[in-house]
Amino acid sequence: MKAQSKAYILAITAVLLWSTAATAFKISLQLYNYLQLLFIASLTSTLFLLIVIITQGKFKKLFSYTAKEYLWSALLGFLNPFLYYIVLLKAYSILPAQVAQPLNYTWPIVLVFLAAPLLKQKLKIRSVFALLISFSGVYFISSQGKPFSTDINEPLGVFLATISSVIWALFWIFNVKDKRTEIEKLFSGFVFGTVFILIYLLSFSEFPIFNLYGLLSSMYVGMFEMGLTFVLWLMAMQLTSSADKISNLVFLSPFVSLIFIHFIIGEEIFITTLLGIFLILVGIFTQQMKFKKNWLKRK
């Protein structure tokens, strides 16, 4: 099998698994609170990533980092999984899955705006236009089937789900600045992040009691939202001849996710949710579009 074919298979598998995350969140949140869920999921992901690190022969390297690299790991771990998932899972505990999930997908647009001051990248007018399109989608999604109502249902949840995209964008910007391999950064960040989560859990909640279904669903989140799925995606990126060939596959996830949300959780999907997702993706593709000068020429 050709490398590119393997890349497509790995990428599509990752997208399908990510598409189940919103449903898994809602099921787990019926059995544990969002902090208990996050601790179990993050610990599961960390242990899985440790196995990957050992398999790749990189375990000893973890003890040879400089003080600066350990600080980078702490910063990345604070952003993800600690802060990002605390905000996101709190939003899921408030909102329907079909609302919380797509609001988080504004992060590629937010990333462009944050990259301008933090990575010294030029901000284009097209990006501003793309942001307006995507946030019109946020409006429709947050309306929860009532686009002409002046009231927003659960404004705190809408705010948290949207702000999670800012945290995720910040994580990827700082991740770019760290020059270690992706798997090293991911594992070391999760070690710190899991410690932060444990401290926060013991300070503001209770250690989760044993619940078989809660434990299994939380471990599922750790494996297929955080751990294995990231590894599959990284492998796909390494095998592909061009990142563009697979990177846009991730934007199938919001639509596939709605299928699981509807048939497993039983949520009635709003027309405004579909319209909102469509507008968010139009905004993302508008921002990513590369115009050729030939298109503007007239014969």
C-alpha positions as CSV (number, residue, x, y, z in Angstrom):
1,M,0.0,0.0,0.0
2,K,1.3,3.4,-0.9
3,A,2.3,5.9,1.8
4,Q,-0.4,8.4,0.8
5,S,-3.1,5.7,0.9
6,K,-2.0,4.8,4.5
7,A,-2.1,8.5,5.4
8,Y,-5.7,8.8,4.2
9,I,-6.7,5.7,6.2
10,L,-5.0,6.9,9.3
11,A,-6.5,10.4,8.9
12,I,-10.0,9.2,8.2
13,T,-9.8,6.9,11.2
14,A,-8.7,9.8,13.4
15,V,-11.6,11.9,12.1
16,L,-14.1,9.2,12.8
17,L,-12.9,8.7,16.3
18,W,-12.8,12.5,17.0
19,S,-16.4,12.6,15.7
20,T,-17.5,10.3,18.6
21,A,-16.0,12.6,21.2
22,A,-19.0,14.9,21.7
23,T,-21.3,11.9,22.3
24,A,-18.7,10.3,24.7
25,F,-18.5,13.6,26.6
26,K,-22.2,13.7,27.2
27,I,-22.5,10.0,28.2
28,S,-19.6,10.4,30.7
29,L,-21.0,13.6,32.1
30,Q,-24.1,11.7,33.2
31,L,-21.9,9.5,35.4
32,Y,-19.1,11.9,36.6
33,N,-18.7,15.6,36.8
34,Y,-16.5,17.3,34.3
35,L,-13.4,17.4,36.5
36,Q,-13.7,13.7,37.4
37,L,-14.1,12.9,33.7
38,L,-11.2,15.0,32.8
39,F,-8.8,13.4,35.3
40,I,-9.6,9.9,34.3
41,A,-9.4,10.8,30.6
42,S,-6.1,12.7,30.9
43,L,-4.5,9.9,33.0
44,T,-5.6,7.3,30.4
45,S,-4.1,9.4,27.6
46,T,-0.9,10.0,29.5
47,L,-0.4,6.3,30.2
48,F,-1.1,5.5,26.5
49,L,1.4,8.1,25.4
50,L,4.0,6.7,27.8
51,I,3.7,3.3,26.1
52,V,4.2,5.1,22.7
53,I,7.3,6.9,24.1
54,I,8.8,3.7,25.4
55,T,8.0,1.8,22.2
56,Q,9.8,4.6,20.2
57,G,12.8,4.4,22.5
58,K,12.5,8.0,23.7
59,F,11.9,7.4,27.4
60,K,15.4,8.3,28.6
61,K,15.3,11.5,26.5
62,L,12.6,12.8,28.8
63,F,15.1,13.2,31.6
64,S,17.6,15.1,29.5
65,Y,15.5,18.2,28.8
66,T,16.8,21.7,29.7
67,A,15.0,23.7,32.4
68,K,13.5,25.8,29.5
69,E,12.1,22.7,27.9
70,Y,10.5,21.6,31.2
71,L,8.9,25.0,31.5
72,W,7.6,24.7,27.9
73,S,6.1,21.3,28.9
74,A,4.4,22.9,31.9
75,L,3.0,25.8,29.8
76,L,1.7,23.4,27.1
77,G,0.3,21.1,29.7
78,F,-1.4,24.0,31.4
79,L,-3.1,25.0,28.1
80,N,-3.9,21.4,27.1
81,P,-5.2,19.2,28.6
82,F,-5.7,21.3,31.8
83,L,-7.3,24.7,30.8
84,Y,-8.7,23.7,27.4
85,Y,-10.6,20.6,28.6
86,I,-11.8,22.2,31.8
87,V,-13.4,25.0,29.8
88,L,-14.7,22.7,27.0
89,L,-16.1,20.0,29.3
90,K,-17.8,22.6,31.5
91,A,-19.4,23.9,28.3
92,Y,-20.6,20.4,27.5
93,S,-22.0,20.0,30.9
94,I,-24.2,23.1,30.2
95,L,-25.0,22.9,26.5
96,P,-26.5,20.3,24.1
97,A,-23.7,18.4,22.4
98,Q,-24.7,19.7,19.0
99,V,-24.1,23.3,20.2
100,A,-20.9,22.9,22.2
101,Q,-19.1,20.8,19.6
102,P,-19.2,23.1,16.6
103,L,-18.6,26.3,18.6
104,N,-15.1,24.9,19.3
105,Y,-14.4,24.7,15.6
106,T,-13.8,28.4,15.2
107,W,-10.2,27.8,16.4
108,P,-8.6,27.9,12.9
109,I,-9.9,31.4,12.4
110,V,-8.8,32.5,15.9
111,L,-5.4,30.9,15.3
112,V,-4.8,33.3,12.3
113,F,-5.6,36.4,14.5
114,L,-3.4,35.3,17.4
115,A,-0.6,34.3,15.0
116,A,-0.4,37.9,13.8
117,P,1.0,39.4,17.0
118,L,2.5,36.2,18.5
119,L,4.2,34.7,15.4
120,K,4.7,38.1,13.6
121,Q,2.5,36.9,10.7
122,K,0.7,39.4,8.5
123,L,-3.1,39.6,9.0
124,K,-5.0,39.8,5.7
125,I,-8.3,41.4,5.0
126,R,-9.5,38.0,3.8
127,S,-9.0,36.7,7.4
128,V,-11.2,39.5,8.8
129,F,-13.9,38.6,6.3
130,A,-13.6,34.9,7.2
131,L,-13.9,35.7,10.9
132,L,-17.2,37.5,10.3
133,I,-18.6,34.6,8.3
134,S,-17.6,32.1,11.0
135,F,-19.0,34.1,13.8
136,S,-22.2,34.5,12.0
137,G,-22.2,30.7,12.2
138,V,-21.6,30.9,15.9
139,Y,-24.7,33.1,16.2
140,F,-26.9,30.6,14.5
141,I,-25.6,27.6,16.5
142,S,-26.0,29.5,19.8
143,S,-29.6,30.4,18.9
144,Q,-30.5,26.6,19.3
145,G,-33.2,26.6,16.7
146,K,-34.5,30.2,17.4
147,P,-32.4,32.5,15.2
148,F,-34.7,35.5,15.5
149,S,-34.9,35.4,19.3
150,T,-33.1,38.1,21.3
151,D,-32.4,35.6,24.1
152,I,-29.4,33.3,24.1
153,N,-29.9,30.0,25.9
154,E,-27.2,29.3,28.4
155,P,-24.9,32.2,27.5
156,L,-22.2,31.0,29.9
157,G,-22.0,27.7,28.0
158,V,-21.9,29.5,24.7
159,F,-19.1,31.7,26.0
160,L,-17.0,28.8,27.3
161,A,-17.4,26.7,24.2
162,T,-16.3,29.6,22.0
163,I,-13.4,30.7,24.3
164,S,-12.1,27.1,24.2
165,S,-11.2,27.8,20.6
166,V,-9.0,30.6,21.8
167,I,-7.2,28.4,24.3
168,W,-6.7,25.7,21.6
169,A,-5.3,28.2,19.2
170,L,-2.9,29.5,21.8
171,F,-1.8,25.9,22.5
172,W,-0.9,25.3,18.9
173,I,1.0,28.6,18.6
174,F,3.1,27.9,21.7
175,N,3.5,24.3,20.4
176,V,5.1,25.6,17.2
177,K,7.7,27.5,19.2
178,D,8.8,24.3,21.0
179,K,11.1,22.5,18.6
180,R,11.0,19.0,20.2
181,T,9.2,16.1,18.4
182,E,5.4,16.2,18.5
183,I,5.1,13.0,20.6
184,E,7.6,14.2,23.2
185,K,5.8,17.6,23.5
186,L,2.4,15.9,23.7
187,F,3.5,13.3,26.4
188,S,5.4,15.7,28.6
189,G,2.6,18.3,28.4
190,F,0.1,15.7,29.4
191,V,2.2,14.7,32.4
192,F,2.2,18.3,33.7
193,G,-1.4,18.8,32.7
194,T,-2.6,15.6,34.5
195,V,-0.9,16.8,37.7
196,F,-2.6,20.2,37.3
197,I,-5.9,18.5,36.8
198,L,-5.4,16.3,39.9
199,I,-4.6,19.3,42.1
200,Y,-7.6,21.2,40.7
201,L,-9.9,18.2,41.2
202,L,-8.8,17.7,44.8
203,S,-9.3,21.4,45.5
204,F,-12.7,21.9,44.0
205,S,-14.3,18.5,43.7
206,E,-14.0,14.9,44.9
207,F,-11.9,12.0,43.7
208,P,-14.1,9.9,41.4
209,I,-15.7,6.8,43.1
210,F,-15.7,3.6,41.1
211,N,-18.4,3.4,38.5
212,L,-17.8,0.9,35.7
213,Y,-19.7,2.7,33.0
214,G,-18.3,6.1,34.0
215,L,-14.8,4.7,34.1
216,L,-15.0,3.0,30.7
217,S,-16.6,6.1,29.0
218,S,-14.0,8.4,30.6
219,M,-11.2,6.1,29.5
220,Y,-12.8,6.1,26.0
221,V,-12.5,9.9,26.0
222,G,-8.9,9.7,27.0
223,M,-8.0,7.2,24.3
224,F,-10.1,8.4,21.4
225,E,-10.3,12.1,21.9
226,M,-6.8,12.8,23.4
227,G,-4.4,9.9,23.1
228,L,-4.6,7.4,20.2
229,T,-6.3,9.8,17.9
230,F,-3.5,12.4,18.1
231,V,-0.9,9.6,17.4
232,L,-2.9,8.4,14.4
233,W,-3.1,12.0,13.1
234,L,0.6,12.6,13.6
235,M,1.4,9.4,11.7
236,A,-0.8,10.5,8.9
237,M,0.9,13.8,8.7
238,Q,4.3,12.1,8.5
239,L,3.2,9.7,5.7
240,T,1.4,12.2,3.5
241,S,3.1,13.8,0.6
242,S,1.3,17.1,1.4
243,A,-0.4,18.2,4.6
244,D,-3.1,19.9,2.5
245,K,-4.2,16.5,1.2
246,I,-5.4,15.4,4.6
247,S,-5.7,18.5,6.8
248,N,-9.1,19.5,5.6
249,L,-10.5,16.0,6.4
250,V,-10.8,17.1,10.0
251,F,-13.6,19.5,9.1
252,L,-15.8,16.5,8.2
253,S,-15.9,15.9,12.0
254,P,-18.7,18.3,13.0
255,F,-21.1,16.8,10.5
256,V,-20.2,13.2,11.3
257,S,-20.5,14.0,15.0
258,L,-24.1,15.1,14.5
259,I,-25.0,11.6,13.3
260,F,-23.7,10.1,16.6
261,I,-25.3,12.9,18.7
262,H,-28.7,12.3,17.1
263,F,-28.8,8.5,17.0
264,I,-26.9,7.7,20.3
265,I,-27.8,10.6,22.6
266,G,-31.1,11.3,20.9
267,E,-30.8,15.1,20.4
268,E,-33.0,16.6,17.7
269,I,-30.6,18.4,15.4
270,F,-31.6,22.0,14.7
271,I,-31.5,23.5,11.2
272,T,-29.6,26.4,12.8
273,T,-26.9,24.0,13.9
274,L,-26.4,22.7,10.3
275,L,-26.4,26.3,9.0
276,G,-24.0,27.4,11.7
277,I,-21.5,24.6,11.0
278,F,-21.7,25.4,7.3
279,L,-20.9,29.1,7.9
280,I,-18.0,28.3,10.2
281,L,-16.5,26.0,7.6
282,V,-17.1,28.6,4.8
283,G,-15.2,31.1,7.0
284,I,-12.3,28.6,7.5
285,F,-12.0,27.7,3.9
286,T,-12.2,31.4,2.9
287,Q,-9.3,32.1,5.2
288,Q,-7.3,29.2,3.8
289,M,-8.1,29.8,0.2
290,K,-5.1,30.6,-2.0
291,F,-6.0,33.0,-4.8
292,K,-4.0,32.7,-8.0
293,K,-3.3,35.9,-9.9
294,N,-4.5,34.2,-13.1
295,W,-8.0,34.3,-11.7
296,L,-8.0,38.0,-11.7
297,K,-6.7,38.5,-15.2
298,R,-9.0,39.2,-18.2
299,K,-8.1,38.0,-21.7
